[in-house]
């Protein structure tokens, strides 16, 4: 790897988890690596966890909060208090600031574990703060705008009591009450609106949705996610299957996809794990659908699976933000079939880099599957090449770096 001289700039990179757990963590780690490569000193701040990567800064990480584990009453009360406002996180980040004095703090996901209490500490210390918006937590207390498998915007206009009324958090009154209290306090203290200087929003859809929910447009900037196409092979031999890659959760639209696969008589390989796996396996068996569950895959194994597919299918039924999986698929020079919901439509050029289908509609998704399968391999390869060329310019690491450096300069990174 090329060596870079230090710029004297220091990035405090903040995220709940310090291992590659999902899309937000992918952006978090790639962002840190990018700025380290151009000579910035990068200091992470996260939560302690058994799966964390090694870090010389881990002594400053906050105590683990992992939901679903068996704990005593006092521990549960302590965790609930930390979810709402973590004094430990404030104390630890204050010690870290005193030691390293960052030029800018860039936060990713902080709620429930680190808590936005740290933003008050950073603001008091005069550190510019930006935050990447990976989901809709700033508007929806339960962060997905999803209830009973359907898009829900009941909390619009400040009606956040609906999170408790509908038991939006794991159908639990107690957990929903904690999240309601958390949201009320954070809004009262202005921990996001007043303590964060700028919000980085990866999709135009999310930016416009936050504007609808009364977030000031001038506080936000659209910076798309990125991949480096040079890290991805593009010389794959096409197989005869479609692929889904991601968490097996209700909002991902997998039940709709399996029904569409059965109707269209296509073949699907599902790469991922999650709470819906058993139910999805049963559904595939009942419909006699040609579905293979490959389990969780990553790295080259996942690249090969996508690279040899007819296309990646993203059948989401919630407001997706800006899925990195679409960018990775284009980098592998394969087309995408995407649901017309959230930020997905702005990442798929209909008929050029892929096809769109109506979210949640089996018939239309089956139509899209058959339409993609009916194209010649040369046309699908042309779609993949168009996608790769598109992200090499508009979604490249260089474009992301330039946009982010401009943002840091705007907020006064010293």
Order of alpha helices (4+ residues) and beta strands (2+ residues): beta-alpha-beta-alpha-alpha-beta-alpha-beta-beta-beta-alpha-alpha-beta-alpha-beta-beta-alpha-beta-alpha-beta-alpha-beta-alpha-beta-beta-alpha-alpha-alpha
